[in-house]
Amino acid sequence: LVFSLQKQEVCGNLTLQHHMLEPVQRIPRYELLLKDYLKKLPEESPDRKDAEKSLELISTAANHSNAAIRKMEKMHKLLEVYERLGGEEDIVNPANELIKEGHIQKLSAKNGTAQDRYLFLFNSMVLYCVPKLRLIGQKFSVREKMDIAGLQVQEIAKQNVAHTFSITGKKRSLELQARTEEEKREWIQVIQATIEKHKQNSETFRAFNSSFSQEEEHLPDSSIASTSSVESMPGADGGGALGGSDSCRKSSKSKRDKEKQACKSCSESFNSITKRRHHCKQCGAAICAKCSEFKPLADNSRHNRVCKECFLQLPASPCSPGVEAVGEQKKRQAAEKQSILAAENSLFSSYLQFLDKGKTWYKMWVTIPKTEPLVLYLQGSSQDGRSPRPIPLPGYEVSLPGSGEKFEVKHVFKLCQSQQTLYFSAEDEELQMKWMEILTKAAKGETEDTAEGLGNP
């Protein structure tokens, strides 16, 4: 239908994408037109005030549009890197920004030989990767992830080896070699600038948190009680006692502020984006989300965060389940998930061979649950202890392998989306055709009559 409409004379031989660009391109055109108009408009003209106001409005819209386009471009770059890494690293985040990438040589500490490596520099981390030799699937495998916080970069001089520098993180140090001296200087400058910018942002976050900590946080009752007890001491009205209470309050306040800057359990510093501050509802200590995943039920049946130490000390009761109760709950949830993926609760299911990372075929239990008709689940053997792998089907293209794709197994079909390709092999041609039919419908978002005429083998 779209192609037939594009062929009409009124469309001017332009595609739908070209027509969709027109509204976006009008904004900068209006901005240029108003600027030229104001240049030629006399100062005393009655239209000048309205024209200036119009230019201000259209300039705001243009800046907003350009910012949205730049944001989309950054996310698109992150998605491309995510696919090149085989989906192994969770880097698709609005806070992440890809700054530089490129090939580099790693100098071996044993014999000094150079090895091909690849670096991805983000605003918060460096991914040290190994290039893959396979032509399909991921192109790089992450060997080391180094945080920008605490990272150091410096030029090094080695005999008989030119263009070398090192980056040192909290856990590992790498000696790297660039192809040219200019490339080496560029890597050092960009990494150093990223480190400095990260330090500035961290200091800004700390200043922001400290200035608004009193407004954002509720002090525990124990702290309030201790302050009240100091103020109500005998002789508090006297000058010496008052001075003593003031110094005591200042000391306790500085101690509390210091304790609030880092997590009680893991000692990592807080910030307002990636390391949020929480409080233990038992002892009042400042803890991060990771260290406060223990949530016993309170009297009001709401989940409250506590630290691990307080959680282990809580009495085992219906309102405060212990570690064993939490383990039983997880087992029960896993059993319920297995029940959902059972054949009797599936639209369609069977055993298929799945090509894992382009290397080895594994026998998997493959199913589409009735409760989630647009999601394909892959479950390995019950002994491996892994959770079923969900694959949302909308957007995938179902097809047979191309003429250049040769496999040692028969009845192969594939799911393709962007740069990701998943290969499956059925026992016979009939099962292959059934799977391709139901997956094609699910990929188009068709949930009604998806499994009509398809019975589980």
C-alpha positions as CSV (number, residue, x, y, z in Angstrom):
1,L,0.0,0.0,0.0
2,V,2.8,2.4,0.9
3,F,4.7,1.7,-2.3
4,S,1.6,2.2,-4.4
5,L,0.9,5.6,-2.8
6,Q,4.5,6.7,-3.3
7,K,4.2,6.0,-7.0
8,Q,1.3,8.6,-7.3
9,E,2.1,11.8,-9.2
10,V,1.0,14.0,-6.2
11,C,3.8,12.5,-4.1
12,G,6.4,13.9,-6.5
13,N,8.5,10.6,-6.6
14,L,9.4,11.0,-2.9
15,T,9.3,8.2,-0.4
16,L,7.3,8.3,2.9
17,Q,10.5,9.0,4.8
18,H,11.2,12.1,2.7
19,H,7.7,13.4,3.5
20,M,8.1,12.8,7.2
21,L,11.3,14.9,7.1
22,E,9.4,17.9,5.9
23,P,7.8,19.0,9.3
24,V,11.2,18.6,10.9
25,Q,13.0,20.7,8.3
26,R,10.5,23.5,8.5
27,I,11.6,24.6,11.9
28,P,15.2,25.6,10.9
29,R,13.8,27.1,7.7
30,Y,11.4,29.3,9.7
31,E,14.3,30.3,12.0
32,L,16.5,31.4,9.0
33,L,13.6,33.2,7.4
34,L,12.8,35.2,10.5
35,K,16.5,36.1,11.0
36,D,16.6,37.5,7.4
37,Y,13.3,39.2,7.9
38,L,14.6,41.0,11.1
39,K,17.8,42.1,9.4
40,K,15.8,44.0,6.8
41,L,12.9,45.1,9.1
42,P,13.3,48.8,10.3
43,E,13.7,49.3,14.0
44,E,10.6,51.5,14.2
45,S,8.4,48.9,12.4
46,P,5.3,47.8,14.4
47,D,5.9,44.2,13.4
48,R,9.4,44.1,15.0
49,K,8.3,43.2,18.5
50,D,6.1,40.3,17.3
51,A,8.8,39.1,14.9
52,E,11.4,39.0,17.7
53,K,9.1,37.1,19.9
54,S,8.4,34.6,17.0
55,L,12.1,34.2,16.4
56,E,12.6,33.5,20.2
57,L,9.9,30.8,20.1
58,I,11.1,29.1,16.9
59,S,14.7,29.1,18.2
60,T,13.6,27.4,21.4
61,A,11.8,24.8,19.3
62,A,14.8,24.3,17.1
63,N,17.1,23.8,20.1
64,H,14.7,21.3,21.6
65,S,14.5,19.4,18.3
66,N,18.3,19.4,17.9
67,A,18.8,18.2,21.5
68,A,16.3,15.3,20.9
69,I,18.1,14.3,17.7
70,R,21.5,14.3,19.4
71,K,20.0,12.2,22.2
72,M,18.5,9.7,19.7
73,E,21.9,9.5,17.9
74,K,23.7,8.7,21.2
75,M,21.2,6.0,22.1
76,H,21.6,4.6,18.6
77,K,25.3,4.4,19.0
78,L,24.9,2.6,22.3
79,L,22.5,0.1,20.7
80,E,25.1,-0.6,18.0
81,V,27.8,-1.2,20.5
82,Y,25.4,-3.4,22.6
83,E,24.8,-5.6,19.6
84,R,28.5,-5.7,18.7
85,L,29.2,-7.0,22.2
86,G,26.6,-9.7,21.8
87,G,24.3,-8.2,24.4
88,E,26.6,-9.3,27.2
89,E,27.0,-5.8,28.8
90,D,24.2,-3.6,30.0
91,I,25.4,-0.3,28.5
92,V,22.1,1.0,26.9
93,N,21.4,3.7,29.5
94,P,20.6,7.4,29.0
95,A,23.4,8.3,31.5
96,N,26.0,6.5,29.3
97,E,27.8,8.2,26.5
98,L,30.2,6.7,24.0
99,I,33.2,9.0,23.7
100,K,35.8,7.0,21.7
101,E,36.5,3.6,20.3
102,G,39.2,1.9,18.3
103,H,41.8,-0.8,17.8
104,I,44.8,-1.0,20.2
105,Q,47.7,-3.3,20.8
106,K,48.1,-5.0,24.2
107,L,51.7,-5.7,25.3
108,S,52.0,-9.0,27.0
109,A,53.6,-8.9,30.4
110,K,55.3,-12.3,29.9
111,N,57.2,-11.9,26.6
112,G,56.3,-8.4,25.4
113,T,54.4,-9.5,22.3
114,A,51.6,-7.3,20.9
115,Q,48.0,-8.7,20.8
116,D,45.1,-7.2,18.9
117,R,42.5,-5.6,21.3
118,Y,39.7,-3.1,21.1
119,L,38.8,-0.2,23.5
120,F,35.4,1.4,24.1
121,L,35.7,4.6,26.2
122,F,32.5,5.7,27.9
123,N,31.9,8.6,30.3
124,S,31.9,6.2,33.2
125,M,33.9,3.2,32.2
126,V,36.4,1.6,29.7
127,L,35.6,-1.7,28.1
128,Y,38.7,-3.7,27.2
129,C,37.7,-6.2,24.5
130,V,39.0,-9.0,22.4
131,P,38.0,-9.1,18.7
132,K,36.0,-12.2,17.6
133,L,36.9,-14.0,14.4
134,R,33.4,-15.2,13.7
135,L,31.4,-13.5,10.9
136,I,28.0,-13.7,12.6
137,G,26.8,-12.6,16.0
138,Q,28.9,-10.6,18.3
139,K,32.1,-9.0,17.1
140,F,33.8,-8.4,20.5
141,S,34.1,-10.1,23.8
142,V,34.6,-8.0,27.0
143,R,37.8,-9.0,28.7
144,E,37.9,-6.3,31.4
145,K,35.5,-3.5,32.6
146,M,37.3,-0.6,34.2
147,D,35.5,2.2,36.0
148,I,36.5,5.8,35.2
149,A,36.4,6.5,39.0
150,G,40.0,5.9,40.2
151,L,41.4,5.3,36.7
152,Q,44.9,6.6,35.8
153,V,46.5,7.0,32.4
154,Q,50.1,7.8,31.7
155,E,52.7,7.7,29.0
156,I,55.4,5.0,29.4
157,A,58.8,4.6,27.7
158,K,59.9,1.0,26.8
159,Q,63.0,0.0,24.9
160,N,62.4,-1.1,21.3
161,V,58.6,-0.4,21.7
162,A,57.2,2.9,20.6
163,H,53.9,4.7,21.1
164,T,53.1,3.0,24.5
165,F,51.0,4.1,27.4
166,S,49.3,2.5,30.4
167,I,45.9,2.7,32.0
168,T,45.6,1.6,35.7
169,G,42.3,0.8,37.4
170,K,41.3,-0.5,40.8
171,K,41.8,-4.1,39.8
172,R,44.1,-4.2,36.8
173,S,46.8,-2.3,34.9
174,L,47.2,-2.5,31.1
175,E,50.2,-1.6,28.9
176,L,48.9,-0.6,25.5
177,Q,50.5,0.4,22.2
178,A,49.1,2.8,19.6
179,R,49.9,2.7,15.9
180,T,51.3,6.2,15.8
181,E,52.5,8.8,18.2
182,E,49.5,11.1,17.3
183,E,47.1,8.3,18.1
184,K,48.8,7.6,21.4
185,R,48.5,11.3,22.4
186,E,44.9,11.4,21.4
187,W,44.0,8.3,23.5
188,I,45.8,9.8,26.5
189,Q,44.2,13.2,26.2
190,V,40.7,11.9,25.7
191,I,40.9,9.4,28.6
192,Q,42.4,12.1,30.9
193,A,39.7,14.6,29.9
194,T,37.0,11.9,30.7
195,I,38.6,11.3,34.1
196,E,38.6,15.0,34.9
197,K,35.0,15.5,33.8
198,H,33.9,12.5,35.9
199,K,35.7,14.0,39.0
200,Q,33.9,17.3,38.4
201,N,30.5,15.6,38.1
202,S,31.1,13.5,41.2
203,E,32.0,16.6,43.2
204,T,28.9,18.3,41.9
205,F,26.8,15.4,43.0
206,R,28.4,15.3,46.5
207,A,27.8,19.1,46.9
208,F,24.2,18.7,45.8
209,N,23.6,15.8,48.1
210,S,25.2,17.5,51.1
211,S,23.2,20.8,50.6
212,F,19.9,19.0,50.3
213,S,20.4,16.1,52.6
214,Q,18.4,17.7,55.4
215,E,15.4,18.2,53.2
216,E,15.6,14.8,51.4
217,E,16.2,12.5,54.4
218,H,14.3,11.8,57.6
219,L,16.5,11.3,60.6
220,P,15.9,8.1,62.6
221,D,14.1,8.3,65.9
222,S,17.2,7.3,67.8
223,S,19.1,10.4,66.5
224,I,16.2,12.7,67.4
225,A,16.0,11.2,70.9
226,S,19.8,11.5,71.5
227,T,19.6,15.2,70.4
228,S,16.7,15.8,72.7
229,S,18.4,14.1,75.6
230,V,21.4,16.4,75.3
231,E,19.2,19.5,75.2
232,S,17.3,18.4,78.3
233,M,20.4,17.8,80.5
234,P,20.5,19.6,83.8
235,G,22.2,23.0,83.6
236,A,21.5,23.3,79.9
237,D,20.4,26.9,80.4
238,G,23.8,27.9,81.7
239,G,26.4,29.4,79.5
240,G,29.0,26.6,79.8
241,A,26.4,23.9,79.5
242,L,25.0,25.6,76.4
243,G,28.3,25.7,74.8
244,G,28.9,22.1,75.6
245,S,25.6,21.1,74.1
246,D,26.3,23.1,70.9
247,S,29.7,21.5,70.4
248,C,28.2,18.1,71.1
249,R,25.5,18.7,68.5
250,K,28.1,19.9,66.0
251,S,30.2,16.8,66.6
252,S,27.3,14.4,66.3
253,K,26.1,16.2,63.2
254,S,29.5,16.0,61.4
255,K,29.7,12.4,62.4
256,R,26.2,11.7,60.9
257,D,27.0,13.6,57.7
258,K,30.2,11.6,57.3
259,E,28.3,8.3,57.8
260,K,25.7,9.4,55.2
261,Q,28.3,9.9,52.5
262,A,28.9,6.2,52.0
263,C,27.1,2.9,52.4
264,K,27.4,1.2,55.8
265,S,27.9,-2.2,54.3
266,C,29.9,-1.8,51.1
267,S,31.5,1.6,51.9
268,E,30.8,2.9,48.4
269,S,30.0,6.6,48.0
270,F,26.4,7.7,47.3
271,N,25.2,9.8,44.4
272,S,21.8,10.9,43.2
273,I,21.7,8.7,40.1
274,T,23.5,5.4,40.3
275,K,24.0,5.0,44.0
276,R,20.9,6.2,45.8
277,R,20.8,6.4,49.6
278,H,18.3,4.4,51.8
279,H,17.9,3.9,55.5
280,C,17.6,0.8,57.5
281,K,14.3,0.9,59.2
282,Q,15.7,-0.9,62.3
283,C,19.0,0.9,63.1
284,G,18.7,3.9,60.8
285,A,22.1,3.4,59.1
286,A,22.6,4.8,55.6
287,I,22.7,1.9,53.0
288,C,22.5,1.5,49.3
289,A,19.8,-0.4,47.4
290,K,22.0,-3.4,46.8
291,C,22.8,-3.8,50.5
292,S,19.2,-3.2,51.5
293,E,17.5,-5.9,49.5
294,F,16.2,-7.5,52.8
295,K,12.6,-6.5,53.2
296,P,10.7,-8.1,56.1
297,L,7.0,-7.3,56.4
298,A,6.1,-4.6,58.9
299,D,2.9,-4.4,60.9
300,N,1.3,-2.3,58.2
301,S,2.0,-5.0,55.6
302,R,4.4,-2.8,53.6
303,H,7.9,-3.8,52.6
304,N,10.6,-1.8,54.4
305,R,14.3,-1.9,53.8
306,V,16.7,-3.1,56.5
307,C,20.4,-3.9,56.4
308,K,21.6,-7.5,56.4
309,E,22.7,-7.4,60.1
310,C,19.3,-6.3,61.3
311,F,17.6,-8.7,59.0
312,L,19.4,-11.7,60.5
313,Q,18.6,-10.5,64.0
314,L,14.9,-10.2,63.4
315,P,12.7,-12.9,65.1
316,A,11.2,-15.4,62.7
317,S,7.5,-14.6,62.6
318,P,4.7,-14.3,60.0
319,C,5.5,-10.6,59.7
320,S,9.2,-11.0,59.5
321,P,10.2,-14.0,57.4
322,G,13.8,-15.2,57.8
323,V,16.4,-16.3,55.3
324,E,14.8,-19.8,55.0
325,A,11.3,-18.2,54.3
326,V,12.8,-16.1,51.5
327,G,14.5,-19.1,50.0
328,E,11.2,-21.0,50.1
329,Q,9.5,-18.1,48.4
330,K,12.1,-18.1,45.6
331,K,11.7,-21.9,45.1
332,R,7.9,-21.5,45.0
333,Q,8.2,-18.7,42.3
334,A,10.6,-20.9,40.3
335,A,8.1,-23.8,40.5
336,E,5.3,-21.5,39.3
337,K,7.4,-20.4,36.4
338,Q,8.1,-24.0,35.4
339,S,4.4,-24.7,35.6
340,I,3.7,-21.8,33.3
341,L,6.2,-23.2,30.8
342,A,4.8,-26.7,30.9
343,A,3.3,-28.2,27.7
344,E,-0.3,-28.1,29.0
345,N,0.0,-24.3,29.7
346,S,1.6,-23.5,26.4
347,L,0.3,-22.3,23.0
348,F,3.0,-24.4,21.4
349,S,6.1,-26.1,22.7
350,S,8.6,-28.8,21.8
351,Y,12.3,-29.7,22.0
352,L,14.5,-27.9,19.5
353,Q,18.3,-27.6,18.9
354,F,19.5,-24.1,19.6
355,L,22.8,-22.7,18.3
356,D,24.5,-21.0,21.2
357,K,26.9,-18.1,20.3
358,G,27.5,-19.6,16.8
359,K,29.5,-22.5,18.2
360,T,27.5,-25.4,19.7
361,W,24.0,-26.9,19.2
362,Y,22.2,-27.5,22.5
363,K,18.9,-29.3,23.1
364,M,16.4,-26.8,24.6
365,W,12.8,-26.9,25.7
366,V,11.2,-24.1,23.6
367,T,7.7,-22.9,24.5
368,I,5.3,-20.0,24.0
369,P,3.1,-19.7,27.2
370,K,-0.6,-19.0,27.0
371,T,-0.2,-16.1,29.5
372,E,2.5,-14.5,27.3
373,P,1.6,-15.3,23.6
374,L,4.2,-13.0,22.2
375,V,7.2,-14.3,24.2
376,L,9.4,-17.3,23.3
377,Y,11.1,-19.1,26.3
378,L,14.2,-21.2,26.0
379,Q,14.8,-23.7,28.9
380,G,17.9,-25.9,29.2
381,S,18.2,-29.1,31.2
382,S,16.8,-29.0,34.7
383,Q,20.2,-29.6,36.2
384,D,21.8,-26.4,34.9
385,G,20.0,-24.2,37.4
386,R,19.5,-21.3,35.0
387,S,16.3,-19.3,34.6
388,P,14.4,-19.7,31.3
389,R,15.6,-17.2,28.7
390,P,12.7,-14.9,27.4
391,I,12.8,-13.7,23.8
392,P,10.1,-11.0,22.9
393,L,9.0,-12.0,19.4
394,P,7.5,-8.7,18.0
395,G,9.9,-7.3,15.4
396,Y,11.7,-10.5,14.6
397,E,11.8,-11.9,11.0
398,V,11.3,-15.7,10.6
399,S,13.0,-17.3,7.7
400,L,15.1,-20.2,6.4
401,P,18.9,-20.0,6.3
402,G,20.4,-18.4,3.2
403,S,22.3,-20.3,0.5
404,G,25.6,-19.4,2.0
405,E,24.7,-20.7,5.5
406,K,25.7,-24.3,5.9
407,F,25.0,-26.4,9.1
408,E,25.6,-30.0,10.1
409,V,22.0,-30.4,11.3
410,K,18.8,-30.4,9.2
411,H,15.5,-28.5,9.3
412,V,17.1,-25.2,10.4
413,F,15.2,-21.9,10.7
414,K,16.2,-18.6,12.1
415,L,14.9,-15.5,13.9
416,C,16.5,-12.2,12.7
417,Q,16.3,-8.7,14.3
418,S,18.7,-5.9,13.6
419,Q,22.2,-7.6,13.9
420,Q,21.0,-10.4,16.1
421,T,20.3,-13.9,14.6
422,L,19.0,-16.9,16.4
423,Y,19.2,-20.4,14.8
424,F,17.0,-23.4,15.7
425,S,16.8,-26.9,14.3
426,A,13.7,-29.1,14.4
427,E,13.5,-32.9,14.4
428,D,11.6,-33.0,11.1
429,E,10.2,-30.8,8.4
430,E,6.7,-30.8,9.7
431,L,7.7,-29.4,13.1
432,Q,10.0,-26.9,11.4
433,M,7.0,-25.5,9.4
434,K,4.7,-25.4,12.4
435,W,7.3,-23.4,14.4
436,M,7.9,-21.0,11.5
437,E,4.1,-20.4,11.1
438,I,3.4,-19.7,14.8
439,L,6.6,-17.5,15.2
440,T,5.7,-15.5,12.1
441,K,2.3,-14.6,13.6
442,A,3.7,-13.8,17.0
443,A,6.4,-11.6,15.4
444,K,3.7,-9.6,13.7
445,G,1.9,-9.1,17.1
446,E,-1.0,-11.4,16.2
447,T,-2.3,-13.1,19.3
448,E,-5.7,-14.2,18.2
449,D,-5.9,-17.6,16.7
450,T,-2.1,-17.9,17.0
451,A,-2.2,-21.6,17.8
452,E,-5.2,-22.5,15.8
453,G,-4.7,-25.8,14.2
454,L,-1.3,-26.3,16.0
455,G,-1.1,-28.9,18.6
456,N,1.9,-29.6,20.9
457,P,3.8,-32.6,19.5
